[in-house]
Amino acid sequence: MPDIEPKTQSGSDNPTVSARKRAGRKRRSDNSSTSGRLAWRQPTRHFVPVDLISHDQLEAIHLASLQVLEDCGLEIVNDEACEILRKAGAKVDGHHVRIGAEIVEQGLKTVPAQFTFHARNPAHDLIIGGDHLAFSPVGGPPNCSDMDRGRRPGTFEDAQNFIRLSQYFGAIHLAGGISVDALDIHASVRHLHVSRAKAKLSDKAPFASSTGRQRLFDGIECARIARGIGSDQLLEEPSVFTVINTNSPLKIDGPMAMGIIEMARLNQICCVTPFTLAGAMAPVTMAGALVEQNAEALAGMALGQLVRPGAPFIYGGFTSNVDMKSGAPAFGTPEYMKACLVGGQLTRRYKVPYRTSSTNAANTVDAQAGYESVFSFWGAIMGGGHLIMHSAGWMEGGLVASYEKFALDVDLVQMVSEFLVPLEVNDDALGLEAIREVGPGGHFFGCQHTLSRYSTAFYAPIISDWRNFEQWQADGSPTAMDKANRVWKQALADYREPDMDPAIAEELDSFVDRRIAEGGQPTDF
C-alpha cells in the first residue's frame, strides 16, 4: 500500500481517499488466485527500535570486543587476508591475527550506512539500511518437507519451487540463497544450475555462495548477465549478496575470508554473520556471546573495508543459545530475542545495516514453530533489523525447508508488513461523521464510512480462519496446515515466470553450459 498524504479536504474526490481506493483495487487484482496476497512493496519502520541495555553497557560490549580482537585475535586461514591485515598494522603470526582498535575504527568510517541493492527488475531494487526492511526466504537446508511427501533430501525441482514461491509472494523481497540444496545434482555444478534457475525464475535480488572462489564468481556473473549490464556498471551497482559465516569461536576459514575480499573488490554486498551459540561456540552468558559476535563481525568488516573502502557491508547477528540438556541449538528463545535487540543497538552505534533472522527449532509445523518464529520476528523488527533472513520456510534450526511453513510464514511476514504501515490519523480517519450518523446504541456495519472502506479496511489473512465454529466445522474443520498446503500448491500453479530478453537468456545459458562443461567448482580431490 502506498504512503498516503494527510487529508487536506473532505469529499470523495480527496486524493487520500482516491489513493486508498486505488491501493484497494491493486490488492484485489493481485488476489485473484491466492486470497490475501499483498502486492510488492518494501516496508519501512516508523518507530524507534528498542534499546535493551544502557549506553554504558553497550560501550562495555564494544570495548570488550576490541580487546578480544587485539589481545586474543582470530585465526584467519587465508594468506591474502593475513597479508592485507598485516599491511594495515595488525599483528600476524602465521594465521593468527591480532587486530588493533584503530583498524576497526578506520573501517567504521568508510562502511556505508545505506545502499541500493539492484535486482534484475528495477521495480524490485531494495534499499538496505536506514528505516527500510527486506524479507528473504529460507536458505541453506539440505532437506525439505511437505504434508504429501514428508521429510526428504532436497532436489533441484524443490530448489526451483522455492524460488518460484519467493518470486510469487510480494512480501518476500529477495530470491534468497539456495532455499533447499539440490542434492540430486553433483556439488561441483549444483550452484550453476541453481544460479541459472534463480536468474530465470525470479527477477528479485539474488544471492551467491562464497563456499568456493568459482562458485562465488559464477553466481556474480549470472547476476550480471541477468541484469544485462557490463562489468563496469556492476562495480558501481551492488547486484548480489553473500553471507560469510565465521567459524565461531574466533576463526575465519579460507573460503569465507576469500568471500570477504572478492566481494569487496567487486563492490558487492557482504554480510558477515558469526554463528555464536551461547554455551557451545560462545560464552554461556549472553553478554559474553555478544562480545564474541561483535568481535567477529567487526573483524570481517575491517578486512572488507581495507580491500575497498566504502564496499557495501551488512553486520550479521545470529546469536542464540543451546539446549543445555542435549547441546542442540535453540531458536526463537528469550535469549535470541535479547541478542537481536542488542545487535541492533550495536549496529546503530556503528551506523551499519543489520541482518537478523526469523528462526525456530521445531521438528514439525506446530505451535512451537509458530511462536518461536513470532518471537524471532519480535526481536528482529523491534531490534532494528534491515535484512531479515529465513523469513519463510525455515524449520528444524535450519535443516529443513518446509512448503507449509513457507505459506504460514508469508502470512506472518505480511502481518508484520501491515503492522509497519503508519496509522492514519486525519479528519476522515477520525470518523466523527460516522459516529454522528450511527449515534448511541447503533452499529457501524451499514454506515457510509464503513461501506466505502470495508473491502480494504483490514488485513485479509492468507491462512488465519476467522469464521465462527459452526461455519468452520461445516467446511470440514480445516487446520492451518491444511490451508497452508493448499496455498503453496495454488501459488505454484498461479506462478508465472518473469520475462527475460531472449538475448540475455541465450547469454546466460551459454555461460552456464560452458561452466558446467568445465566442471564448475572442483570438489573431488
C-alpha positions as CSV (number, residue, x, y, z in Angstrom):
1,M,0.0,0.0,0.0
2,P,1.5,3.4,-1.0
3,D,2.2,6.0,1.6
4,I,-0.8,8.3,2.0
5,E,-0.6,12.1,2.5
6,P,-2.7,13.7,5.2
7,K,-6.2,14.7,4.1
8,T,-6.5,18.3,3.1
9,Q,-10.2,18.5,2.2
10,S,-13.3,16.4,2.6
11,G,-15.2,14.5,0.0
12,S,-14.8,11.5,-2.3
13,D,-12.5,13.5,-4.6
14,N,-9.9,13.8,-1.8
15,P,-6.5,12.5,-3.0
16,T,-6.2,10.4,0.2
17,V,-9.5,8.6,-0.5
18,S,-8.7,8.1,-4.2
19,A,-5.2,6.7,-3.3
20,R,-6.7,4.3,-0.8
21,K,-9.2,3.1,-3.4
22,R,-6.5,2.6,-6.0
23,A,-4.4,0.7,-3.4
24,G,-7.5,-1.5,-2.6
25,R,-8.2,-2.2,-6.3
26,K,-4.5,-3.2,-6.7
27,R,-4.7,-5.5,-3.8
28,R,-7.9,-7.2,-5.1
29,S,-6.5,-7.6,-8.6
30,D,-3.4,-9.3,-7.1
31,N,-5.6,-11.6,-5.0
32,S,-7.4,-13.2,-7.9
33,S,-5.9,-16.7,-7.3
34,T,-4.3,-16.6,-3.8
35,S,-6.6,-14.8,-1.4
36,G,-4.9,-12.1,0.7
37,R,-1.6,-12.0,-1.3
38,L,-0.1,-8.5,-0.9
39,A,1.5,-6.6,-3.8
40,W,5.2,-5.8,-3.7
41,R,6.4,-3.0,-1.5
42,Q,9.4,-2.6,0.7
43,P,8.3,-1.8,4.3
44,T,9.8,1.0,6.4
45,R,10.0,1.2,10.1
46,H,8.2,4.3,11.5
47,F,9.2,3.9,15.2
48,V,12.4,4.0,17.1
49,P,13.9,0.5,17.7
50,V,14.1,-0.8,21.2
51,D,17.3,-0.3,23.3
52,L,17.6,-3.2,25.7
53,I,20.7,-2.1,27.5
54,S,22.1,1.2,28.6
55,H,24.7,3.3,26.8
56,D,27.4,2.3,29.3
57,Q,26.5,-1.4,28.9
58,L,26.7,-1.1,25.2
59,E,30.1,0.6,25.4
60,A,31.3,-2.2,27.6
61,I,30.4,-4.8,25.0
62,H,32.1,-2.6,22.3
63,L,35.3,-2.2,24.3
64,A,35.4,-5.8,25.3
65,S,35.1,-6.8,21.6
66,L,38.0,-4.6,20.7
67,Q,40.0,-6.1,23.5
68,V,39.2,-9.6,22.1
69,L,40.4,-8.6,18.7
70,E,43.6,-7.0,20.0
71,D,44.5,-9.4,22.8
72,C,43.1,-12.8,21.7
73,G,42.9,-12.2,18.0
74,L,41.5,-14.6,15.4
75,E,42.7,-17.5,13.2
76,I,42.2,-16.4,9.6
77,V,43.1,-19.3,7.3
78,N,43.8,-17.2,4.3
79,D,47.3,-15.9,3.4
80,E,46.0,-13.0,1.4
81,A,43.7,-11.8,4.2
82,C,46.5,-12.1,6.7
83,E,48.8,-10.0,4.4
84,I,46.1,-7.3,3.9
85,L,45.7,-7.0,7.7
86,R,49.4,-7.1,8.4
87,K,50.0,-4.2,6.0
88,A,47.3,-2.3,7.9
89,G,49.1,-2.7,11.2
90,A,47.7,-6.0,12.5
91,K,50.0,-8.4,14.4
92,V,50.2,-11.5,12.3
93,D,51.8,-14.8,13.4
94,G,51.2,-17.4,10.7
95,H,47.4,-17.4,10.5
96,H,46.9,-15.9,14.0
97,V,45.9,-12.3,13.6
98,R,45.5,-9.6,16.3
99,I,43.6,-6.6,15.0
100,G,44.1,-3.2,16.7
101,A,41.2,-0.9,17.5
102,E,42.5,1.7,15.1
103,I,41.9,-0.7,12.2
104,V,38.3,-1.3,13.2
105,E,37.6,2.4,13.8
106,Q,39.0,3.3,10.3
107,G,36.8,0.7,8.7
108,L,33.7,2.1,10.5
109,K,34.5,5.5,9.0
110,T,34.1,4.2,5.4
111,V,31.4,1.5,5.6
112,P,28.1,2.8,4.1
113,A,25.1,3.3,6.4
114,Q,22.7,2.7,3.5
115,F,22.9,1.5,-0.1
116,T,20.8,0.2,-3.0
117,F,20.7,-3.5,-3.8
118,H,20.0,-3.7,-7.6
119,A,17.6,-6.5,-8.8
120,R,17.1,-7.8,-12.3
121,N,13.8,-6.0,-12.3
122,P,14.5,-2.3,-11.2
123,A,11.0,-2.3,-9.6
124,H,12.4,-4.8,-7.1
125,D,15.5,-2.8,-6.2
126,L,16.0,-2.7,-2.4
127,I,17.3,0.0,-0.1
128,I,19.4,-1.7,2.6
129,G,19.7,0.4,5.8
130,G,18.0,3.4,7.2
131,D,14.4,2.7,8.1
132,H,13.9,0.1,5.4
133,L,13.3,-3.6,5.8
134,A,13.7,-6.6,3.4
135,F,12.5,-10.1,4.0
136,S,14.4,-13.0,2.5
137,P,13.2,-16.6,2.3
138,V,14.8,-19.7,4.0
139,G,18.3,-20.5,2.8
140,G,20.6,-23.4,3.1
141,P,18.8,-26.6,4.4
142,P,19.8,-29.9,2.9
143,N,16.2,-31.2,3.4
144,C,12.7,-30.2,2.6
145,S,9.2,-31.4,3.6
146,D,5.6,-31.1,2.8
147,M,2.4,-32.9,4.0
148,D,2.2,-35.1,0.9
149,R,5.7,-36.4,0.7
150,G,7.1,-35.9,4.2
151,R,10.7,-35.1,5.1
152,R,13.2,-35.9,2.4
153,P,16.5,-34.7,0.8
154,G,16.1,-31.6,-1.4
155,T,16.1,-31.9,-5.1
156,F,16.6,-29.4,-8.0
157,E,12.9,-29.3,-8.5
158,D,12.4,-28.4,-4.9
159,A,15.0,-25.7,-5.2
160,Q,13.2,-24.2,-8.2
161,N,9.9,-24.4,-6.4
162,F,11.1,-22.3,-3.5
163,I,12.5,-19.7,-6.0
164,R,9.0,-19.6,-7.6
165,L,7.3,-19.2,-4.3
166,S,9.7,-16.4,-3.3
167,Q,9.0,-14.7,-6.6
168,Y,5.3,-15.1,-6.4
169,F,4.7,-13.6,-3.0
170,G,5.2,-9.8,-2.9
171,A,6.0,-9.7,0.8
172,I,9.2,-11.7,0.1
173,H,11.8,-9.3,-1.3
174,L,14.8,-11.4,-2.4
175,A,15.2,-14.6,-4.5
176,G,17.2,-15.9,-1.5
177,G,20.1,-18.3,-1.2
178,I,19.6,-21.9,-2.1
179,S,16.4,-22.4,-0.2
180,V,17.0,-26.1,-0.2
181,D,20.0,-28.0,-1.6
182,A,19.6,-29.7,-5.0
183,L,21.2,-32.9,-3.7
184,D,20.3,-34.7,-6.9
185,I,22.9,-32.6,-8.8
186,H,26.7,-33.0,-8.2
187,A,28.1,-30.4,-5.8
188,S,30.6,-29.2,-8.4
189,V,28.0,-27.9,-10.7
190,R,24.9,-27.6,-8.4
191,H,25.4,-23.8,-7.9
192,L,25.4,-23.3,-11.7
193,H,22.1,-25.0,-12.2
194,V,20.6,-23.1,-9.3
195,S,22.0,-19.7,-10.2
196,R,20.6,-20.1,-13.7
197,A,17.2,-21.1,-12.3
198,K,17.2,-18.2,-9.9
199,A,18.1,-15.7,-12.7
200,K,15.3,-17.0,-14.9
201,L,12.6,-17.9,-12.4
202,S,12.9,-14.7,-10.3
203,D,13.6,-11.0,-11.0
204,K,14.3,-10.2,-7.4
205,A,17.7,-9.5,-5.8
206,P,19.9,-12.7,-5.8
207,F,22.4,-14.5,-3.6
208,A,25.8,-16.0,-4.4
209,S,27.6,-18.7,-2.4
210,S,31.1,-18.0,-1.1
211,T,32.0,-21.6,-0.3
212,G,34.4,-21.6,-3.3
213,R,36.0,-18.9,-5.5
214,Q,34.5,-20.3,-8.7
215,R,31.1,-20.6,-7.0
216,L,31.2,-17.0,-6.0
217,F,32.4,-15.7,-9.4
218,D,29.8,-17.9,-11.2
219,G,27.0,-16.6,-9.1
220,I,28.1,-13.0,-9.6
221,E,28.4,-13.5,-13.3
222,C,24.9,-15.0,-13.6
223,A,23.5,-11.9,-11.7
224,R,25.4,-9.6,-14.1
225,I,24.2,-11.3,-17.2
226,A,20.6,-11.5,-15.9
227,R,20.6,-7.7,-15.4
228,G,22.0,-7.1,-18.9
229,I,24.8,-4.9,-17.6
230,G,28.6,-4.7,-18.1
231,S,31.3,-5.3,-15.6
232,D,31.9,-1.5,-15.1
233,Q,28.2,-1.0,-14.2
234,L,28.3,-4.0,-11.9
235,L,31.2,-2.3,-10.0
236,E,29.0,0.8,-9.4
237,E,25.8,-1.1,-8.6
238,P,25.8,-3.8,-6.0
239,S,23.7,-6.6,-7.6
240,V,24.4,-9.7,-5.5
241,F,24.9,-10.5,-1.8
242,T,26.6,-13.3,0.1
243,V,26.7,-14.4,3.7
244,I,30.0,-15.1,5.4
245,N,29.6,-17.3,8.4
246,T,32.6,-17.2,10.7
247,N,33.8,-20.4,12.3
248,S,33.0,-19.4,15.8
249,P,34.8,-19.0,18.1
250,L,37.3,-16.6,16.6
251,K,38.1,-18.3,13.3
252,I,37.5,-17.3,9.6
253,D,38.3,-20.2,7.2
254,G,39.8,-19.8,3.8
255,P,36.7,-19.7,1.6
256,M,35.0,-17.2,3.9
257,A,38.0,-14.9,4.0
258,M,38.2,-15.2,0.2
259,G,34.5,-14.2,0.0
260,I,35.0,-11.1,2.1
261,I,37.9,-10.0,-0.1
262,E,36.4,-10.7,-3.5
263,M,33.0,-9.3,-2.7
264,A,34.7,-6.1,-1.5
265,R,36.9,-5.9,-4.6
266,L,33.8,-6.2,-6.8
267,N,31.8,-3.7,-4.7
268,Q,29.1,-6.4,-4.0
269,I,27.3,-6.9,-0.7
270,C,28.9,-8.9,2.0
271,C,27.0,-9.9,5.2
272,V,29.4,-11.2,7.9
273,T,27.4,-13.3,10.3
274,P,29.1,-15.1,13.3
275,F,27.3,-18.3,14.4
276,T,27.6,-17.7,18.1
277,L,25.6,-20.2,20.2
278,A,25.9,-19.3,23.9
279,G,27.2,-22.3,25.8
280,A,28.7,-24.0,22.8
281,M,30.6,-21.8,20.4
282,A,30.4,-18.7,22.6
283,P,30.4,-17.9,26.3
284,V,27.3,-19.2,28.2
285,T,26.3,-15.6,29.2
286,M,24.5,-13.6,26.6
287,A,26.7,-10.6,27.2
288,G,29.8,-12.7,26.5
289,A,28.3,-14.3,23.4
290,L,27.5,-10.8,22.1
291,V,31.1,-9.7,22.7
292,E,32.3,-12.6,20.6
293,Q,29.7,-12.0,17.9
294,N,30.7,-8.3,17.7
295,A,34.4,-9.0,17.6
296,E,34.0,-11.5,14.7
297,A,31.6,-9.3,12.7
298,L,33.9,-6.2,13.2
299,A,36.9,-8.2,12.0
300,G,35.1,-9.2,8.8
301,M,34.0,-5.6,8.3
302,A,37.6,-4.3,8.8
303,L,39.0,-6.7,6.3
304,G,36.5,-5.8,3.6
305,Q,36.9,-2.1,4.1
306,L,40.7,-2.4,3.8
307,V,40.2,-4.1,0.4
308,R,37.8,-1.4,-0.8
309,P,36.8,1.5,1.4
310,G,33.0,2.0,1.1
311,A,32.2,-1.5,-0.1
312,P,28.6,-2.4,1.0
313,F,28.6,-4.4,4.2
314,I,25.9,-5.8,6.4
315,Y,26.5,-6.7,10.1
316,G,25.0,-10.1,10.7
317,G,23.7,-11.2,14.1
318,F,22.8,-14.8,14.8
319,T,23.5,-15.3,18.5
320,S,21.2,-17.7,20.3
321,N,21.6,-20.4,22.9
322,V,21.7,-24.2,23.1
323,D,19.7,-26.7,24.9
324,M,22.0,-27.4,27.8
325,K,20.4,-30.9,28.2
326,S,21.1,-32.1,24.7
327,G,23.5,-29.5,23.2
328,A,21.1,-28.8,20.3
329,P,20.7,-25.3,19.0
330,A,17.7,-23.4,20.3
331,F,16.0,-20.5,18.4
332,G,13.2,-18.1,18.9
333,T,14.1,-18.1,22.6
334,P,14.1,-15.1,25.0
335,E,17.9,-15.1,24.7
336,Y,17.7,-15.0,20.9
337,M,15.3,-12.0,21.2
338,K,17.6,-10.2,23.6
339,A,20.6,-10.8,21.2
340,C,18.6,-9.4,18.3
341,L,17.9,-6.2,20.3
342,V,21.4,-5.7,21.4
343,G,22.8,-6.5,18.0
344,G,20.6,-3.7,16.7
345,Q,21.9,-1.3,19.3
346,L,25.5,-2.1,18.2
347,T,24.7,-1.5,14.5
348,R,23.1,1.8,15.3
349,R,26.2,2.8,17.2
350,Y,28.3,1.8,14.2
351,K,25.8,3.2,11.6
352,V,25.9,0.0,9.5
353,P,23.0,-2.1,8.1
354,Y,21.9,-5.0,10.3
355,R,21.0,-8.6,9.3
356,T,19.0,-10.8,11.6
357,S,16.7,-13.8,11.1
358,S,13.3,-15.5,11.7
359,T,14.1,-18.8,13.3
360,N,12.7,-21.8,15.1
361,A,13.9,-25.2,16.3
362,A,10.7,-27.1,15.9
363,N,10.7,-30.5,14.2
364,T,7.2,-30.1,12.7
365,V,5.0,-27.3,11.7
366,D,3.2,-26.9,15.0
367,A,2.6,-24.3,17.8
368,Q,6.3,-24.3,18.7
369,A,7.2,-23.5,15.1
370,G,4.7,-20.6,15.2
371,Y,5.5,-19.0,18.5
372,E,9.3,-19.3,18.1
373,S,9.0,-17.6,14.7
374,V,6.9,-14.9,16.1
375,F,9.4,-14.3,18.9
376,S,12.2,-14.2,16.4
377,F,10.3,-11.6,14.3
378,W,9.6,-9.6,17.5
379,G,13.3,-9.4,18.3
380,A,14.2,-8.7,14.6
381,I,11.7,-5.9,14.0
382,M,11.9,-4.2,17.4
383,G,15.7,-4.6,17.3
384,G,16.0,-2.6,14.1
385,G,16.8,-5.3,11.6
386,H,17.2,-4.3,7.9
387,L,17.6,-7.7,6.2
388,I,15.5,-10.4,7.8
389,M,16.7,-13.7,6.5
390,H,15.0,-17.1,6.7
391,S,11.7,-15.2,6.9
392,A,9.7,-18.0,5.2
393,G,10.1,-21.8,5.3
394,W,12.8,-22.3,8.0
395,M,12.4,-25.5,10.2
396,E,14.5,-27.7,12.5
397,G,17.1,-25.0,13.2
398,G,17.8,-24.7,9.5
399,L,17.9,-28.3,8.5
400,V,14.6,-28.3,6.6
401,A,12.8,-26.0,4.2
402,S,9.1,-26.6,4.6
403,Y,6.5,-25.8,2.0
404,E,3.7,-25.4,4.5
405,K,5.8,-23.3,6.8
406,F,6.7,-21.1,3.9
407,A,3.0,-20.4,3.3
408,L,2.4,-19.8,7.0
409,D,5.4,-17.5,7.3
410,V,4.3,-15.5,4.3
411,D,1.1,-14.7,6.2
412,L,3.2,-13.7,9.2
413,V,5.5,-11.6,7.1
414,Q,2.5,-9.9,5.6
415,M,1.1,-9.2,9.0
416,V,4.4,-7.7,10.1
417,S,4.5,-5.6,6.9
418,E,1.0,-4.3,7.6
419,F,1.8,-3.6,11.2
420,L,4.7,-1.4,9.9
421,V,2.3,0.8,7.8
422,P,1.8,4.0,9.8
423,L,-1.6,4.6,11.5
424,E,-3.6,7.1,9.5
425,V,-4.9,9.9,11.7
426,N,-6.7,12.7,9.9
427,D,-10.2,14.2,9.8
428,D,-11.5,11.4,7.6
429,A,-9.9,8.6,9.7
430,L,-11.1,10.0,13.0
431,G,-14.7,9.1,11.9
432,L,-16.6,11.9,13.6
433,E,-19.2,11.9,10.8
434,A,-19.7,8.2,11.1
435,I,-20.1,8.4,14.9
436,R,-22.7,11.2,14.4
437,E,-24.5,9.1,11.8
438,V,-24.7,5.9,13.9
439,G,-25.4,7.6,17.3
440,P,-25.9,5.9,20.6
441,G,-26.7,2.2,20.5
442,G,-26.4,1.7,16.8
443,H,-23.8,-0.2,14.7
444,F,-21.3,0.8,12.0
445,F,-21.8,-2.1,9.6
446,G,-24.2,-0.1,7.3
447,C,-22.9,3.4,7.7
448,Q,-21.3,5.1,4.7
449,H,-17.9,5.4,6.4
450,T,-17.8,1.6,6.6
451,L,-19.4,0.8,3.3
452,S,-16.8,2.9,1.4
453,R,-13.9,1.1,3.1
454,Y,-14.9,-2.4,4.1
455,S,-13.1,-4.2,1.3
456,T,-9.7,-2.8,2.2
457,A,-10.1,-1.6,5.8
458,F,-8.3,-4.5,7.4
459,Y,-5.6,-7.0,6.7
460,A,-7.0,-10.1,4.9
461,P,-5.1,-13.2,6.0
462,I,-3.9,-16.0,3.8
463,I,-4.0,-18.7,6.5
464,S,-6.0,-17.4,9.5
465,D,-9.6,-18.6,9.6
466,W,-11.9,-16.1,11.3
467,R,-15.2,-17.9,10.7
468,N,-17.2,-19.0,13.7
469,F,-17.1,-22.5,14.9
470,E,-20.2,-23.7,13.1
471,Q,-19.1,-22.3,9.7
472,W,-15.6,-23.8,10.2
473,Q,-17.0,-27.2,11.2
474,A,-19.4,-27.2,8.3
475,D,-16.4,-26.7,5.9
476,G,-14.6,-29.8,7.3
477,S,-12.8,-28.3,10.2
478,P,-9.7,-27.4,8.2
479,T,-6.4,-26.7,10.1
480,A,-3.8,-24.1,9.3
481,M,-1.6,-26.8,7.9
482,D,-4.4,-27.9,5.6
483,K,-4.8,-24.4,4.3
484,A,-1.1,-23.9,4.0
485,N,-0.8,-27.0,1.9
486,R,-3.4,-25.6,-0.5
487,V,-1.9,-22.2,-0.5
488,W,1.6,-23.2,-1.7
489,K,0.2,-25.5,-4.3
490,Q,-2.1,-22.8,-5.6
491,A,0.8,-20.3,-5.6
492,L,2.9,-22.7,-7.7
493,A,0.0,-23.2,-10.1
494,D,-0.5,-19.5,-10.5
495,Y,3.2,-18.6,-10.7
496,R,4.3,-17.1,-14.0
497,E,8.0,-16.8,-15.0
498,P,9.1,-13.2,-15.3
499,D,10.0,-12.0,-18.8
500,M,13.7,-12.2,-19.8
501,D,15.1,-10.8,-23.0
502,P,15.9,-13.7,-25.3
503,A,19.4,-12.5,-26.0
504,I,20.1,-12.3,-22.2
505,A,18.6,-15.8,-21.8
506,E,20.9,-17.1,-24.5
507,E,24.0,-15.5,-23.0
508,L,23.1,-16.9,-19.6
509,D,22.6,-20.4,-21.0
510,S,25.9,-20.2,-22.9
511,F,27.8,-19.1,-19.8
512,V,26.3,-21.8,-17.5
513,D,26.6,-24.6,-20.1
514,R,30.2,-23.7,-20.6
515,R,31.0,-23.6,-16.9
516,I,29.2,-26.9,-16.4
517,A,31.3,-28.5,-19.2
518,E,34.4,-27.1,-17.5
519,G,33.5,-28.8,-14.2
520,G,32.3,-25.9,-12.2
521,Q,33.8,-25.8,-8.7
522,P,36.1,-28.8,-8.2
523,T,35.1,-30.8,-5.1
524,D,36.7,-34.2,-5.5
525,F,40.5,-34.3,-4.8
